[in-house]
Amino acid sequence: MPIRRSKILVKWIYENQHKMQTLRRCSSTLRYKELEENVQALEHLAPPAAEAALPTHQPRPDITPDVSFKYDDLKVALAAPYQLQRKPEAVDLGFGKYFTDHMLKIHYHRELGGWQKPEITPFENLTIHPAAKALHYAVQLFEGLKAYRGVDDKIRLFRPDLNMHRMNLAAKRSGLPMFDGDELIKCIVRLVQIDQEWVPHSETSTLYIRPTLIGIEPTFGIVAPESAMLFAILSPVSAYYKTNSDGAVSIYADPSVVRAFPGGVGNRKVGSNYGPTIEITSQAAKLGHQQVLWLFGPNQELTEVGAMNIFLVYINEEGEKQLSTPPLNGLILPGVTRRSILELASQWEDITVKEEVITMDRVIQLNKQGRLVEMFGAGTAVVITPISNIGYMETNINVPTMEQEHPVYQRLKDTLLAIQYGHIEHPYAKIIT
């Protein structure tokens, strides 16, 4: 009878754990199964021996410091042969259609002391409660960076510290737990090392890294979640979207729609900035454009283009070639590629670099005066994409980006790719293998 009562007690604890003040360390059915199997094994012992073998106290949760998880605590469970995915051909990649064999997961539970131990597991679907805050209130954020296989066969990351800093800023704004960015970088590096054969042997394809942080507390209250999950998945990718035959894109500017507003989260990489752009992007596609140029305010200030930062090259009042981009005023994502472009171009003596407010009237005026030379978008997914046309107020503004003999955008793109693929050594590149 004692054994039977123990089995009933174990089952009751499992089914009522959410009512208890002290949570169990493991939330999966595997732990319950393990306890039940242990009790079954004790049935073969004599009653006194069985009672002596039963635990006399609950084990304390095994947690890491509450400030951040630690790479030194990382646990790795490799995929079994039957779980390994077929690797696609580079020409079939597209963007974000295929995923590697493993993923990184790190849970956060305030009642368990904060961040738990990071773990790398076989790639799998997530199981979360239907009331999780990420599903109802967009309490979630993400980052995007890439792993590049260089000409020396070494794998590099590009300025991952900036992605971690930006991710923590978004976490703070979203009420999600912050963490030590260096520790997450080390965990991601290990993940990439395990799935390194998924990094394309090509300079036109990369391994896209998507760290994501979501609130998983199953309550409807609009408050900071007490439970969260940070995970990272990997996807081999090629071109982000299709361009015109000359490699450039046409963009659509509609003053009646905005991407972000002052005091909002336009400068944070949260999902709620992207979902609402789908409808207007679809409308632009029907009109023959690839992306949307986001304008703001009565002066129709340029902010971003699609999910990219926007750049202009024009001849300024002193007759110099000038590279300009809108300032970080809270409406604009502080892009890693954006910052790198400004820093690299600032070292060139033949071009002036400036952050300034740019309006549609200014673009039209520069174009009419023949002083507008180039426009392009920049971001991790696309690196740099030239712009050749703007659809605006039922007219088309032709931009002579592709007519330049030595375009600035190409010079910048070549420099960035040379760093990312190891043609030149540079502190921006972090070698991981």
C-alpha positions in Angstrom: 0.0 0.0 0.0 2.8 2.6 0.7 4.0 2.1 -2.8 0.6 2.6 -4.3 0.0 5.7 -2.2 3.4 7.0 -3.5 2.3 6.6 -7.1 -0.9 8.5 -6.4 1.1 11.3 -4.7 3.5 11.6 -7.5 0.7 11.9 -10.0 -1.1 14.5 -7.8 2.1 16.6 -7.5 2.5 16.5 -11.3 -1.1 17.5 -12.0 -1.2 20.3 -9.3 2.3 21.7 -9.6 0.9 25.0 -10.8 -0.8 25.5 -7.4 2.4 25.0 -5.4 4.7 27.7 -4.2 7.8 25.8 -4.8 8.0 24.8 -8.5 9.6 21.7 -9.7 12.8 22.1 -11.7 11.5 20.2 -14.8 8.2 21.0 -16.4 8.1 18.1 -18.9 6.3 14.8 -18.6 9.6 13.1 -18.8 10.3 13.9 -15.1 6.9 12.5 -14.1 7.7 9.4 -16.1 11.0 9.0 -14.4 9.5 9.3 -10.9 6.8 6.8 -11.8 9.4 4.3 -13.1 11.4 4.7 -9.9 8.4 3.9 -7.8 7.6 0.9 -10.0 11.1 -0.3 -9.4 10.7 0.0 -5.7 7.7 -2.3 -5.8 10.1 -5.2 -6.1 11.7 -4.4 -2.7 10.4 -5.3 0.7 8.3 -2.6 2.3 11.0 -1.4 4.8 13.6 -1.2 2.1 11.3 0.5 -0.2 10.4 3.2 2.3 14.1 3.8 3.1 14.8 4.2 -0.6 12.1 6.9 -1.2 13.4 10.5 -1.1 12.9 12.3 2.2 13.1 15.9 0.8 12.5 17.8 -2.4 15.7 18.6 -4.3 16.4 22.3 -4.7 16.2 23.7 -8.2 19.5 23.7 -10.0 19.7 27.3 -11.3 22.3 29.7 -12.5 22.9 33.2 -11.1 19.8 35.5 -11.4 21.7 38.2 -13.4 22.3 36.0 -16.4 22.7 32.5 -17.7 26.3 31.3 -18.2 27.9 29.6 -21.1 29.9 27.3 -18.7 26.5 25.8 -17.7 25.6 24.9 -21.3 24.2 21.4 -21.8 24.4 19.8 -25.2 22.1 17.0 -26.5 23.0 16.1 -30.1 20.4 15.0 -32.6 20.1 11.3 -33.4 20.9 10.2 -37.0 17.2 9.9 -37.7 16.6 13.5 -36.6 19.1 15.0 -39.1 17.7 17.1 -41.9 18.6 16.9 -45.6 20.7 19.9 -46.5 19.2 21.8 -49.5 21.2 22.9 -52.5 22.4 26.5 -52.4 20.2 27.5 -55.4 17.1 26.4 -53.5 17.7 28.2 -50.3 15.6 31.4 -50.5 15.2 33.1 -47.2 14.3 31.3 -44.0 12.7 28.2 -45.5 15.1 25.6 -44.1 16.5 25.1 -40.6 19.5 23.3 -39.1 19.5 20.2 -36.9 19.9 21.9 -33.5 18.6 24.9 -31.6 19.5 26.8 -28.4 17.0 27.2 -25.6 17.3 29.1 -22.3 14.3 29.4 -19.9 13.7 32.2 -17.4 11.5 31.7 -14.3 11.5 34.4 -11.7 10.3 31.9 -9.0 13.2 29.6 -9.8 15.7 32.4 -9.4 15.8 33.8 -12.9 17.7 32.4 -15.8 18.1 28.7 -16.1 20.9 26.7 -17.6 21.2 27.1 -21.4 20.8 24.0 -23.5 21.4 23.0 -27.1 18.9 20.4 -28.3 17.8 18.8 -31.5 15.6 21.2 -33.5 12.0 20.8 -32.4 8.7 22.6 -32.1 8.0 24.8 -29.1 5.2 24.0 -26.6 3.8 27.0 -24.9 0.5 27.8 -23.1 -2.3 29.3 -25.2 -2.4 32.3 -22.8 1.4 33.1 -23.2 1.9 36.8 -23.3 3.9 36.6 -26.5 0.8 35.3 -28.3 -1.6 38.0 -27.0 0.4 41.2 -26.4 3.4 40.8 -28.7 5.7 40.5 -25.6 8.6 39.3 -27.8 11.6 40.5 -29.7 14.2 39.1 -32.0 17.6 39.7 -33.6 19.2 38.8 -36.9 22.9 38.1 -37.6 24.8 35.8 -39.9 27.6 33.3 -40.0 29.8 33.5 -43.1 32.1 30.8 -44.4 35.2 32.7 -45.6 37.6 32.1 -48.4 39.9 30.4 -45.8 37.0 28.0 -44.8 36.8 29.8 -41.4 33.4 30.8 -40.1 32.9 34.4 -39.0 30.3 36.5 -37.3 29.9 40.2 -38.0 29.9 42.4 -34.9 27.6 40.2 -32.8 28.2 42.4 -29.8 26.1 45.1 -31.4 23.2 42.7 -31.9 23.4 41.6 -28.2 23.3 45.3 -27.1 20.3 46.0 -29.3 18.6 42.9 -28.1 19.0 43.9 -24.4 17.6 47.3 -25.2 14.5 45.7 -26.7 14.2 43.3 -23.8 14.2 46.3 -21.3 11.5 48.1 -23.3 9.4 45.0 -23.5 9.6 44.1 -19.8 11.6 40.9 -20.6 14.7 39.8 -18.7 18.0 41.1 -19.7 21.2 39.0 -19.9 24.9 39.1 -20.5 25.4 39.5 -24.2 28.9 37.9 -24.2 27.4 34.7 -22.6 24.8 34.5 -25.4 27.4 35.0 -28.1 29.4 32.1 -26.7 26.3 29.9 -26.6 25.4 30.9 -30.2 29.0 30.2 -31.3 28.8 26.7 -29.9 25.5 26.2 -31.7 27.0 27.3 -35.0 30.0 25.0 -34.4 27.8 22.0 -33.9 25.8 22.8 -37.1 28.8 24.2 -39.0 28.2 22.0 -42.1 25.0 24.1 -42.6 27.1 27.2 -43.3 27.0 27.4 -47.1 30.3 27.0 -49.0 29.4 30.1 -51.0 29.9 33.8 -51.0 26.3 34.4 -52.1 24.7 32.4 -49.2 25.1 32.6 -45.4 23.8 31.0 -42.2 21.2 33.3 -40.7 21.0 33.3 -36.9 17.7 34.3 -35.3 17.9 34.7 -31.5 14.4 35.3 -30.1 13.1 36.2 -26.6 9.4 35.7 -25.8 7.2 36.0 -22.7 5.6 32.7 -21.9 3.8 33.4 -18.6 0.3 32.0 -19.1 -1.7 35.0 -17.7 -3.8 37.7 -19.4 -2.4 40.6 -17.3 -0.5 43.2 -19.2 2.5 43.2 -16.9 6.1 42.0 -17.2 6.1 38.2 -17.6 7.6 36.1 -14.8 8.5 33.4 -17.3 10.3 33.8 -20.6 12.1 31.8 -23.2 15.2 32.8 -25.2 15.9 30.5 -28.2 18.1 30.7 -31.2 17.5 28.9 -34.5 19.7 28.8 -37.6 18.7 28.9 -41.3 20.9 28.8 -44.4 19.7 31.7 -46.7 20.4 33.3 -50.0 18.7 36.5 -51.4 16.2 38.2 -49.1 14.0 39.2 -51.9 13.9 39.5 -55.7 15.3 42.6 -57.4 14.8 44.0 -60.9 17.0 42.7 -63.8 19.6 45.4 -63.0 19.9 44.3 -59.4 18.1 47.4 -58.0 14.6 47.7 -56.4 11.7 50.1 -56.9 10.2 51.4 -53.7 6.8 52.8 -52.9 6.2 55.9 -50.7 2.7 56.4 -49.3 2.5 59.4 -46.9 -0.8 58.0 -45.4 0.9 55.1 -43.6 3.7 55.2 -41.0 6.0 52.5 -39.6 6.8 54.2 -36.2 6.0 57.3 -34.2 7.8 59.3 -31.5 8.0 57.6 -28.2 7.2 54.2 -29.7 9.4 51.3 -30.4 10.5 52.0 -34.0 14.1 51.8 -32.7 13.7 48.3 -31.2 13.6 45.0 -33.0 10.2 43.8 -31.8 7.7 41.8 -33.9 5.0 44.4 -33.6 7.0 46.6 -35.9 6.9 44.2 -38.8 3.5 42.4 -38.9 1.6 45.6 -39.6 3.8 46.3 -42.6 2.6 43.3 -44.6 -0.6 44.8 -46.0 1.0 47.9 -47.5 4.0 45.9 -48.8 1.5 43.7 -50.6 -0.1 46.7 -52.1 3.2 48.0 -53.2 4.0 44.7 -54.9 0.8 44.9 -56.9 2.0 48.3 -58.2 5.3 46.8 -59.3 7.5 47.8 -56.3 9.6 45.6 -54.1 9.7 47.6 -50.9 8.0 50.4 -49.0 9.7 53.7 -48.2 8.4 54.7 -44.8 7.7 58.4 -44.4 6.8 60.3 -41.2 5.2 63.6 -40.2 3.9 66.7 -42.1 7.3 67.1 -43.8 7.3 63.5 -45.0 10.7 62.6 -43.5 12.4 59.5 -44.8 12.8 56.9 -42.0 13.4 53.4 -43.3 12.8 51.4 -46.5 11.2 48.0 -45.9 13.2 46.5 -43.0 16.4 48.4 -44.1 18.0 51.7 -43.2 17.9 54.2 -46.0 20.9 56.1 -47.5 21.3 58.9 -50.1 24.4 59.9 -52.1 24.2 63.4 -53.5 26.3 66.5 -54.5 26.1 68.9 -51.6 26.2 72.7 -51.7 30.0 72.7 -51.6 30.2 70.5 -54.6 31.3 67.4 -52.6 29.8 64.0 -52.8 27.9 63.3 -49.6 26.6 60.1 -48.1 23.6 60.9 -45.8 21.2 58.8 -43.7 18.4 59.9 -41.3 19.5 60.3 -37.6 18.6 57.9 -34.9 15.6 59.9 -33.5 13.6 57.0 -32.0 11.8 56.1 -35.3 14.7 54.2 -36.8 16.3 50.9 -35.9 20.0 51.3 -35.1 21.2 48.9 -37.7 24.5 47.1 -37.4 25.1 47.5 -41.1 24.1 51.2 -40.9 26.6 51.9 -38.2 29.3 50.0 -40.1 28.7 51.9 -43.3 29.0 55.2 -41.5 32.2 54.2 -39.7 33.8 52.8 -42.8 32.8 55.7 -45.1 34.0 58.2 -42.6 37.5 57.0 -43.1 37.4 57.8 -46.9 38.7 61.2 -47.9 36.7 61.5 -51.1 33.2 61.6 -49.5 31.4 63.5 -46.8 29.4 61.5 -44.3 26.4 63.0 -42.4 23.3 62.0 -40.5 20.6 64.5 -41.3 16.8 64.8 -41.7 15.8 64.0 -45.3 12.4 64.8 -46.6 10.6 63.8 -49.8 10.7 67.5 -50.9 14.5 67.4 -50.5 14.8 64.2 -52.5 12.6 65.6 -55.3 14.6 68.8 -55.3 18.0 67.1 -55.5 16.7 64.9 -58.3 15.4 67.8 -60.4 18.7 69.6 -59.9 20.6 66.6 -61.1 22.4 66.3 -57.7 20.9 63.1 -56.5 23.4 60.4 -57.4 22.4 57.2 -55.5 19.9 55.7 -53.1 20.2 52.4 -51.3 19.0 50.3 -48.4 21.2 48.5 -45.9 20.6 45.7 -43.4 21.9 42.4 -42.2 19.6 40.3 -44.5 20.3 42.3 -47.7 23.7 43.8 -46.9 23.2 46.7 -49.4 20.4 47.0 -52.0 20.5 49.8 -54.6 17.3 51.8 -55.4 16.4 52.9 -58.9 12.9 54.2 -58.6 10.4 55.7 -56.1 6.7 55.4 -56.7 5.3 58.6 -55.0 1.9 60.4 -55.3 1.0 58.6 -58.6 4.4 59.5 -60.1 7.7 57.7 -60.5 11.0 59.3 -59.5 13.9 57.8 -61.3 17.0 57.6 -59.3 20.3 57.2 -61.3 21.9 54.7 -58.9 22.6 52.1 -61.5 24.0 54.7 -64.0 27.1 55.5 -61.9 30.5 54.4 -63.2 31.9 53.8 -59.7 28.9 53.8 -57.3 29.4 54.3 -53.6 26.9 51.6 -52.7 29.0 49.0 -54.6 32.2 50.2 -52.9 30.6 49.9 -49.5 29.1 46.5 -50.3 32.4 45.1 -51.6 34.1 46.3 -48.4 31.6 44.8 -46.1 31.6 41.4 -48.0 35.4 41.4 -48.0 35.3 41.7 -44.2 32.6 39.2 -43.7 34.1 36.5 -46.0 37.6 37.0 -44.8 39.2 38.6 -47.9 40.6 41.2 -45.5 41.3 40.9 -41.7 39.2 43.4 -39.7 38.1 43.8 -36.1 34.4 43.7 -37.2 34.7 40.0 -38.0 34.7 37.4 -35.2 36.3 34.1 -36.2 34.5 31.2 -34.5 36.1 28.1 -36.1 
